Amino acid sequence: MKIDPNSTADFSAQIAKSIRDAIISGGLIVDERLPSEAELAEHFDVSRPTIREALKRLAAQSLIRTQRGAFGGAFVRRLSYADARKQLVTTATLLLTMNEISFDTACEARFAMERACAPLAAAKRTEIHLDAMARELDAQQNADLTDEAFCASDVAFHRALVEGAGNPVLSYQLAGAIEAMQPLMNMITFTERSRARIVELHTAILAAMRDGDSAALEVELRHLETYTLTLAHSVFAARRSLREARAAANDTNTPRDLFPSIARQDGGST
């Protein structure tokens, strides 16, 4: 493992990549202790602060863990699906909020990926997944539930559906859709949606899951997608009317969207 003095990347980034590559290739195995800071500094011919920065980068990626004491140091960490999922959700949220992704595009992607789980979820779901969905469905029928709690329950309901597929790799891949994309979509639509209609759709989805009917499950997910798009388009139309009215009145204090990228649906900021 060496660094390239002609590279545009700083030394700590190159060192972190070298160690990361060694972990991925199996050159460094889980729970193996890395060389000390002094040994790494000598090996890469850099200062110890540079090594510390490289180790911080690796820790931020959940690739290493540190341990104090006589037998301490930096060790290769076993990366769990839960850890990886958190990183994916964070990255997906940033991508959606910082780039020009229309609501329709996000909606299409989210439901296409969720429908891909339908055959597996219908075949492999257990009582644990069905009970989790049923609990969220009961919670959603509580009139005193706040909008924030309702949206959180909505995400948990669909997370249980995805988990029902019994495939941790697929579940990881869908984390960005369910735990990043869906909350942002809810922020656009929650003011217009009918909780009763959501409960109705979720009831049908749960029934299809319970019956092991993948075709019906896909149909109900399509119904939810159609309803979600209808809500969003209604919100966008209302915002356009508000902008036009304020523009006509020369009102420069129109509020800006918190998540403009996913809300860009009509060719301009909504």
N, C-alpha and C positions, 0 to 999 in steps of 0.2 A: 504494500500500500504506500503510494507516494503521491505528492502533490505536484501540480504543473505550475511553475512560476509564471508562465506566459498566459495562463487562463484568466478570463475576466472575472471569474468567481473568486470571492475572498478565500483565504486559506481555511478558515473555520468551516465554511460550506463544503470545500473540497474534502476536508478530513472527515466531516460528518458523512458525506456521500461514500467515501472509501469504506468506512466502518459499516455503513448501512448495506453496501454491496456485499461485504463479507458475511453479514448476517443472513442476507437473502440467499446467497450462494451456499450457505452451510459451512463456510469457513470459520464462523463463530457460531456456536450452538447455544440453545436456551440455557440460561443460568451460568454460562461460562463467564468468568471474570475477565474484564478487559485489562490490558496493561495499565500500570499506574500513570498518573498525569506526567510524571517525570519521564517515564519510559516512552510514552507517546510523543512527548515534546522532543525527545532525542531522536526518535524514529522519523518523525516528520520534519525535524529541524526547524521547529517553531517555538514560540514562547509558551509557557504554561497557561497564561490567560487565553491564548488562542485555542488551546486544547479544551479549556473549560467552556468556551463558547461553543465549540463543536459538540461537546457532551450535552450542553443545554439544548442544542438543536435535536439531538437524538432522543433526549428525554421528552421533548415536546411532541415527538412523533410516537411516543410510547414504545420505543425500541430498546431502551435501556432503563434500568432502575439503579438507584444509588443506595448504598448501605454504609452506615457509620461503624466505627469500632476497629479493633485489631484485624478482624477478618472482613473489613468493609471494602468499598471500592465501587466501581461501576460494573454492572452485570447485564448480560443480554436478557431482555424481558420477553416472556411469552405473550405475544399480542393476542388478545381475545377479540372475538367478534364484537362484543359490547364496546370495547375501546375503539376499534376500527370504525364502528357505526357512528360513534360520537364525532369522530373526525370527518366522516363523510357528510354527516348532517350539517356541520359547520361550513364545510366547503361548498355544499350544494346551496345553502342559504346565501352565502356571499355571491356565488355565481348568479343566482336569480335576482338578487337585489342590485348588483353592480353592472349587469349587462342588459341588453335590449331583448328581453324575453316577453313575448305577448302572453296574455292570460290564456288565450286559446291554445297556444303552443304548449304551455305548462300543463293545462288541463288534459290535452291530448296525450302527452307523455305520461302523466300520472296514471290515468285510467287505463292506458294501453298496458303499462307495466303491471298494474294491479290485476287486470283481467288475465294476464299471463299466469297468475297464481291460481286462478279459479279451478282448473282441473285438478291440480295437486291438493289445494285446500279442501275441495269437495271430497276427495278420496282419502286424505290422510289426517284431517282435523280430528282432534280428540275432544273429550268432554271438557278438558281444561280450557281449550280455545273457545268452545261454544259457551261455557260458563262466563268467560271473560267478556265476550261480546254481549251476552245477556245482561251482565251487570252494568255495562256501559249504556245499554239500551234502557234499562230501568232508570239509570241516573238522568238520562236525557229527557225523561218524561216528568221530571221534577220541575214544576213551574218556578221554583225559587232559585234554580241553578243560574249562576251568572253567565254572561256571554262568554267570558274567558274560560270558565269551567266547562261550558257546553262544547266549545271548540276543542278543549283538551280531551274531553270524552270522545268526541268525534275522531280525533287522531288515534286514541287508544283502541277504539272499536276496529278501525281499519288495520292497525298494527296487529291486533289479534287475528284478523283474517289472514294477513300475510304470514304470520307465524304458524298458522294452521297448515300451511303448505309443507311444513316439516323439513325445510331445506335452508340451513343457516347461510349458505352462499347467496341464495336468492333473496333471503330476508335482508342480508347486508346490502345487496345491490338496490333493494327497494327503499332503504332507509332515507335516501335523499328525496324520494317521491312522497313518502308517507309522513316523515318527521320534519321535513324542511319545506317541500313544495305545498303540501296540504295546509299547514298553518298560515302561510302567506296567502293562499287562495281564500281561506276562511276570513282573513282580514278584509278582503275585498267584498265578500258576499254576505257576511253575517247580518248586516243591517237589513237586508232584503229577504233573507230566507225565512221560511216558515218552519219552526221547530217540529210542528205536527207532521209536515211533509217529510222532513228528514227522518223522523221516527218511523213513519210509514215505510220509507225506502229501506231503512236499516232493518226493520222487522222482516221485510221480504228477503233481504240479503241473508239474514240469520236463518230464516226458514229454509232457504236453498242450501245453505251450508249444512244445516242439521239433516236435511234429506239426502245429502251427498249428490245433489243435482248440479253438476258443473255448468250445463247449458243454461239453466234458470239463473244461476249465480252470475254468469256473464251478462245475461239480459238485464238483471236488476242493477248491475254496475253501470251498464249503458244508460239506464233510466236516470241513475244518479248523475252521470256525466252530463246528460242533456239538461237536467234541472240546474246543475251548477253553472253551465254555460248561459242558460236563460237568465239566471240571477245576475251574473256578471255583466251581461249585455245591458240589462236594465239599469244597473248601477252606473255603467259607463255613459249611457244615454242621459241619465239624470245629471251627471257631472258635466257633460257637454252643455246641457241646457243652462246649468248654473254658471259655467264659464262665459257663455254667450251673453247671459243676462248681466253679469258683472262687467263684462267688457263694454257692453252698451252703456252701462252706467259709469264707465271709467273707474271702476273699483279695482285698485291694484293690490288689494289685500286678500286675494283668493288663496285659501290654504293649499299648501303643497302636499302631495301624497308622501307617506312615510316610505312606501315601497314603489317608486315610480316605474321601475323596469317591468315588473310583472303586471302592472296596471296599464301599460301602454297598449291600448287596444284599438284606438280610433285614429292613429296617426299622429297623436300629440300626447303630451302629458295629461293624464287624467287626474 
